[in-house]
Amino acid sequence: MESNTRRNGREKQTRQRGTHSVEERLNSEIVRMLEMDGRMAFSEIAQRLKVSEGTIRNRVNGMKESGMLRIVAIADPRAAEYKADAMVCVKVAPGVTPKEVADRLNSVSSVVYILWVTGRFDLLIEIVCDEPDKMTSFLEEHIHSCEDIADAEVMLGLKNFKNQFLLKRDWDQRSDVASD
Protein backbone atom coordinates (compact mmCIF):
# COMPACT_ATOMS: atom_id res chain seq x y z
CA MET A 1 0.00 0.00 0.00
CA GLU A 2 1.34 3.43 -0.88
CA SER A 3 0.09 6.85 0.12
CA ASN A 4 1.08 10.27 -1.15
CA THR A 5 1.78 13.09 1.31
CA ARG A 6 2.84 16.68 0.62
CA ARG A 7 6.04 17.83 2.23
CA ASN A 8 7.78 21.10 1.43
CA GLY A 9 5.69 21.47 -1.72
CA ARG A 10 6.71 18.05 -3.05
CA GLU A 11 4.77 14.84 -3.05
CA LYS A 12 6.39 12.08 -1.11
CA GLN A 13 5.39 8.45 -1.27
CA THR A 14 5.25 6.49 1.95
CA ARG A 15 5.12 2.72 1.71
CA GLN A 16 3.00 1.05 4.33
CA ARG A 17 3.03 -2.52 5.51
CA GLY A 18 0.34 -3.53 7.92
CA THR A 19 -0.68 -0.70 10.23
CA HIS A 20 2.70 1.11 10.47
CA SER A 21 4.51 2.96 7.71
CA VAL A 22 8.16 2.32 6.94
CA GLU A 23 8.92 5.80 8.35
CA GLU A 24 7.17 5.01 11.65
CA ARG A 25 9.09 1.75 11.99
CA LEU A 26 12.39 3.55 11.33
CA ASN A 27 11.58 6.13 14.02
CA SER A 28 10.68 3.31 16.43
CA GLU A 29 14.01 1.57 15.77
CA ILE A 30 15.91 4.83 16.29
CA VAL A 31 14.11 5.42 19.59
CA ARG A 32 14.75 1.81 20.68
CA MET A 33 18.50 2.22 20.07
CA LEU A 34 18.63 5.57 21.86
CA GLU A 35 16.76 4.06 24.82
CA MET A 36 19.63 1.59 25.21
CA ASP A 37 22.34 4.20 24.75
CA GLY A 38 21.26 7.84 24.55
CA ARG A 39 24.79 8.80 23.49
CA MET A 40 24.99 6.37 20.56
CA ALA A 41 26.48 8.13 17.54
CA PHE A 42 24.16 8.84 14.62
CA SER A 43 26.71 7.13 12.37
CA GLU A 44 26.43 3.89 14.39
CA ILE A 45 22.62 4.00 14.35
CA ALA A 46 22.70 4.66 10.59
CA GLN A 47 25.05 1.75 10.01
CA ARG A 48 22.89 -0.65 12.05
CA LEU A 49 19.68 0.48 10.33
CA LYS A 50 21.29 0.67 6.86
CA VAL A 51 20.35 4.31 6.22
CA SER A 52 22.40 7.50 5.96
CA GLU A 53 23.67 9.40 8.97
CA GLY A 54 21.77 12.47 7.71
CA THR A 55 18.52 10.49 7.79
CA ILE A 56 19.12 9.61 11.44
CA ARG A 57 20.07 13.20 12.33
CA ASN A 58 16.94 14.57 10.60
CA ARG A 59 14.67 11.98 12.22
CA VAL A 60 16.06 12.56 15.73
CA ASN A 61 15.88 16.34 15.37
CA GLY A 62 12.33 16.11 14.01
CA MET A 63 11.20 13.88 16.86
CA LYS A 64 12.85 16.21 19.40
CA GLU A 65 11.22 19.30 17.87
CA SER A 66 7.79 17.65 17.84
CA GLY A 67 8.12 16.66 21.50
CA MET A 68 8.04 12.94 20.67
CA LEU A 69 11.63 12.37 21.82
CA ARG A 70 13.61 13.71 24.73
CA ILE A 71 17.06 12.33 25.51
CA VAL A 72 17.83 12.28 29.23
CA ALA A 73 20.17 10.44 31.58
CA ILE A 74 18.64 7.80 33.84
CA ALA A 75 20.64 6.09 36.56
CA ASP A 76 20.57 2.30 36.67
CA PRO A 77 18.73 1.58 39.95
CA ARG A 78 20.89 -1.51 40.56
CA ALA A 79 24.01 0.66 40.61
CA ALA A 80 22.68 2.80 43.45
CA GLU A 81 22.49 0.54 46.46
CA TYR A 82 20.70 2.35 49.23
CA LYS A 83 21.43 1.50 52.83
CA ALA A 84 17.75 1.81 53.75
CA ASP A 85 14.71 1.18 51.56
CA ALA A 86 11.15 0.86 52.78
CA MET A 87 7.59 0.69 51.54
CA VAL A 88 5.19 2.55 53.80
CA CYS A 89 1.46 1.81 53.69
CA VAL A 90 -0.42 4.88 54.92
CA LYS A 91 -4.00 5.27 56.14
CA VAL A 92 -4.87 8.97 56.05
CA ALA A 93 -6.69 10.57 58.97
CA PRO A 94 -10.43 11.25 58.74
CA GLY A 95 -11.14 14.53 56.96
CA VAL A 96 -7.83 14.39 55.07
CA THR A 97 -7.55 13.34 51.44
CA PRO A 98 -4.82 11.05 50.12
CA LYS A 99 -3.83 13.85 47.72
CA GLU A 100 -3.16 16.22 50.64
CA VAL A 101 -0.76 13.74 52.25
CA ALA A 102 0.82 12.93 48.88
CA ASP A 103 1.33 16.63 48.18
CA ARG A 104 3.02 17.08 51.57
CA LEU A 105 5.35 14.10 51.06
CA ASN A 106 6.07 14.90 47.42
CA SER A 107 8.66 17.54 48.33
CA VAL A 108 10.66 15.15 50.56
CA SER A 109 13.71 13.92 48.61
CA SER A 110 13.70 10.48 50.31
CA VAL A 111 10.26 9.76 48.86
CA VAL A 112 10.65 8.25 45.40
CA TYR A 113 7.19 6.77 44.83
CA ILE A 114 3.66 7.63 45.96
CA LEU A 115 0.67 5.62 44.77
CA TRP A 116 -2.99 6.04 45.78
CA VAL A 117 -4.24 2.50 46.37
CA THR A 118 -7.41 0.65 47.24
CA GLY A 119 -7.82 -1.62 50.24
CA ARG A 120 -6.96 -1.20 53.87
CA PHE A 121 -4.52 1.65 53.23
CA ASP A 122 -4.82 4.79 51.13
CA LEU A 123 -1.25 5.38 49.95
CA LEU A 124 1.76 3.23 49.17
CA ILE A 125 4.99 5.20 49.53
CA GLU A 126 8.55 4.12 48.76
CA ILE A 127 11.35 5.70 50.77
CA VAL A 128 15.08 5.37 50.05
CA CYS A 129 17.81 6.69 52.32
CA ASP A 130 21.59 6.59 52.38
CA GLU A 131 21.70 5.61 56.06
CA PRO A 132 19.33 3.71 58.38
CA ASP A 133 19.36 6.67 60.80
CA LYS A 134 17.95 8.90 58.05
CA MET A 135 15.12 6.39 57.57
CA THR A 136 14.31 6.58 61.28
CA SER A 137 14.35 10.38 61.17
CA PHE A 138 12.09 10.39 58.11
CA LEU A 139 9.55 8.09 59.78
CA GLU A 140 9.52 10.14 62.99
CA GLU A 141 9.29 13.48 61.19
CA HIS A 142 6.99 12.75 58.25
CA ILE A 143 4.91 9.71 59.20
CA HIS A 144 4.47 8.88 62.90
CA SER A 145 4.25 12.44 64.28
CA CYS A 146 1.85 13.79 61.65
CA GLU A 147 -1.82 14.34 62.37
CA ASP A 148 -2.84 13.81 58.75
CA ILE A 149 -1.84 10.12 59.04
CA ALA A 150 -4.06 7.80 61.09
CA ASP A 151 -2.02 4.61 60.68
CA ALA A 152 1.09 3.39 58.88
CA GLU A 153 2.74 0.07 58.28
CA VAL A 154 6.45 0.19 57.46
CA MET A 155 8.04 -2.66 55.53
CA LEU A 156 11.84 -2.38 55.40
CA GLY A 157 13.46 -3.74 52.26
CA LEU A 158 15.90 -6.58 52.79
CA LYS A 159 17.08 -7.12 49.20
CA ASN A 160 16.03 -5.53 45.92
CA PHE A 161 15.52 -8.24 43.31
CA LYS A 162 14.03 -6.05 40.59
CA ASN A 163 13.33 -2.35 40.09
CA GLN A 164 11.80 -1.20 36.82
CA PHE A 165 9.66 1.72 37.86
CA LEU A 166 11.67 4.22 35.80
CA LEU A 167 11.56 2.62 32.36
CA LYS A 168 9.32 -0.42 32.71
CA ARG A 169 11.95 -2.41 30.82
CA ASP A 170 14.43 -5.08 31.83
CA TRP A 171 17.92 -3.55 32.23
CA ASP A 172 19.62 -6.91 31.49
CA GLN A 173 17.77 -7.19 28.18
CA ARG A 174 18.72 -3.60 27.32
CA SER A 175 22.40 -4.33 28.02
CA ASP A 176 22.34 -7.47 25.85
CA VAL A 177 20.79 -5.60 22.91
CA ALA A 178 23.18 -2.65 23.32
CA SER A 179 26.22 -4.92 23.02
CA ASP A 180 25.03 -6.58 19.78
C-alpha positions as CSV (number, residue, x, y, z in Angstrom):
1,M,0.0,0.0,0.0
2,E,1.3,3.4,-0.9
3,S,0.1,6.9,0.1
4,N,1.1,10.3,-1.1
5,T,1.8,13.1,1.3
6,R,2.8,16.7,0.6
7,R,6.0,17.8,2.2
8,N,7.8,21.1,1.4
9,G,5.7,21.5,-1.7
10,R,6.7,18.0,-3.0
11,E,4.8,14.8,-3.1
12,K,6.4,12.1,-1.1
13,Q,5.4,8.4,-1.3
14,T,5.2,6.5,1.9
15,R,5.1,2.7,1.7
16,Q,3.0,1.0,4.3
17,R,3.0,-2.5,5.5
18,G,0.3,-3.5,7.9
19,T,-0.7,-0.7,10.2
20,H,2.7,1.1,10.5
21,S,4.5,3.0,7.7
22,V,8.2,2.3,6.9
23,E,8.9,5.8,8.4
24,E,7.2,5.0,11.6
25,R,9.1,1.7,12.0
26,L,12.4,3.6,11.3
27,N,11.6,6.1,14.0
28,S,10.7,3.3,16.4
29,E,14.0,1.6,15.8
30,I,15.9,4.8,16.3
31,V,14.1,5.4,19.6
32,R,14.7,1.8,20.7
33,M,18.5,2.2,20.1
34,L,18.6,5.6,21.9
35,E,16.8,4.1,24.8
36,M,19.6,1.6,25.2
37,D,22.3,4.2,24.7
38,G,21.3,7.8,24.6
39,R,24.8,8.8,23.5
40,M,25.0,6.4,20.6
41,A,26.5,8.1,17.5
42,F,24.2,8.8,14.6
43,S,26.7,7.1,12.4
44,E,26.4,3.9,14.4
45,I,22.6,4.0,14.4
46,A,22.7,4.7,10.6
47,Q,25.0,1.7,10.0
48,R,22.9,-0.7,12.0
49,L,19.7,0.5,10.3
50,K,21.3,0.7,6.9
51,V,20.4,4.3,6.2
52,S,22.4,7.5,6.0
53,E,23.7,9.4,9.0
54,G,21.8,12.5,7.7
55,T,18.5,10.5,7.8
56,I,19.1,9.6,11.4
57,R,20.1,13.2,12.3
58,N,16.9,14.6,10.6
59,R,14.7,12.0,12.2
60,V,16.1,12.6,15.7
61,N,15.9,16.3,15.4
62,G,12.3,16.1,14.0
63,M,11.2,13.9,16.9
64,K,12.8,16.2,19.4
65,E,11.2,19.3,17.9
66,S,7.8,17.6,17.8
67,G,8.1,16.7,21.5
68,M,8.0,12.9,20.7
69,L,11.6,12.4,21.8
70,R,13.6,13.7,24.7
71,I,17.1,12.3,25.5
72,V,17.8,12.3,29.2
73,A,20.2,10.4,31.6
74,I,18.6,7.8,33.8
75,A,20.6,6.1,36.6
76,D,20.6,2.3,36.7
77,P,18.7,1.6,39.9
78,R,20.9,-1.5,40.6
79,A,24.0,0.7,40.6
80,A,22.7,2.8,43.4
81,E,22.5,0.5,46.5
82,Y,20.7,2.3,49.2
83,K,21.4,1.5,52.8
84,A,17.8,1.8,53.7
85,D,14.7,1.2,51.6
86,A,11.1,0.9,52.8
87,M,7.6,0.7,51.5
88,V,5.2,2.5,53.8
89,C,1.5,1.8,53.7
90,V,-0.4,4.9,54.9
91,K,-4.0,5.3,56.1
92,V,-4.9,9.0,56.0
93,A,-6.7,10.6,59.0
94,P,-10.4,11.3,58.7
95,G,-11.1,14.5,57.0
96,V,-7.8,14.4,55.1
97,T,-7.6,13.3,51.4
98,P,-4.8,11.1,50.1
99,K,-3.8,13.9,47.7
100,E,-3.2,16.2,50.6
101,V,-0.8,13.7,52.3
102,A,0.8,12.9,48.9
103,D,1.3,16.6,48.2
104,R,3.0,17.1,51.6
105,L,5.3,14.1,51.1
106,N,6.1,14.9,47.4
107,S,8.7,17.5,48.3
108,V,10.7,15.2,50.6
109,S,13.7,13.9,48.6
110,S,13.7,10.5,50.3
111,V,10.3,9.8,48.9
112,V,10.7,8.2,45.4
113,Y,7.2,6.8,44.8
114,I,3.7,7.6,46.0
115,L,0.7,5.6,44.8
116,W,-3.0,6.0,45.8
117,V,-4.2,2.5,46.4
118,T,-7.4,0.6,47.2
119,G,-7.8,-1.6,50.2
120,R,-7.0,-1.2,53.9
121,F,-4.5,1.6,53.2
122,D,-4.8,4.8,51.1
123,L,-1.3,5.4,50.0
124,L,1.8,3.2,49.2
125,I,5.0,5.2,49.5
126,E,8.5,4.1,48.8
127,I,11.3,5.7,50.8
128,V,15.1,5.4,50.1
129,C,17.8,6.7,52.3
130,D,21.6,6.6,52.4
131,E,21.7,5.6,56.1
132,P,19.3,3.7,58.4
133,D,19.4,6.7,60.8
134,K,17.9,8.9,58.1
135,M,15.1,6.4,57.6
136,T,14.3,6.6,61.3
137,S,14.3,10.4,61.2
138,F,12.1,10.4,58.1
139,L,9.6,8.1,59.8
140,E,9.5,10.1,63.0
141,E,9.3,13.5,61.2
142,H,7.0,12.8,58.2
143,I,4.9,9.7,59.2
144,H,4.5,8.9,62.9
145,S,4.3,12.4,64.3
146,C,1.9,13.8,61.6
147,E,-1.8,14.3,62.4
148,D,-2.8,13.8,58.7
149,I,-1.8,10.1,59.0
150,A,-4.1,7.8,61.1
151,D,-2.0,4.6,60.7
152,A,1.1,3.4,58.9
153,E,2.7,0.1,58.3
154,V,6.4,0.2,57.5
155,M,8.0,-2.7,55.5
156,L,11.8,-2.4,55.4
157,G,13.5,-3.7,52.3
158,L,15.9,-6.6,52.8
159,K,17.1,-7.1,49.2
160,N,16.0,-5.5,45.9
161,F,15.5,-8.2,43.3
162,K,14.0,-6.0,40.6
163,N,13.3,-2.3,40.1
164,Q,11.8,-1.2,36.8
165,F,9.7,1.7,37.9
166,L,11.7,4.2,35.8
167,L,11.6,2.6,32.4
168,K,9.3,-0.4,32.7
169,R,12.0,-2.4,30.8
170,D,14.4,-5.1,31.8
171,W,17.9,-3.5,32.2
172,D,19.6,-6.9,31.5
173,Q,17.8,-7.2,28.2
174,R,18.7,-3.6,27.3
175,S,22.4,-4.3,28.0
176,D,22.3,-7.5,25.9
177,V,20.8,-5.6,22.9
178,A,23.2,-2.6,23.3
179,S,26.2,-4.9,23.0
180,D,25.0,-6.6,19.8
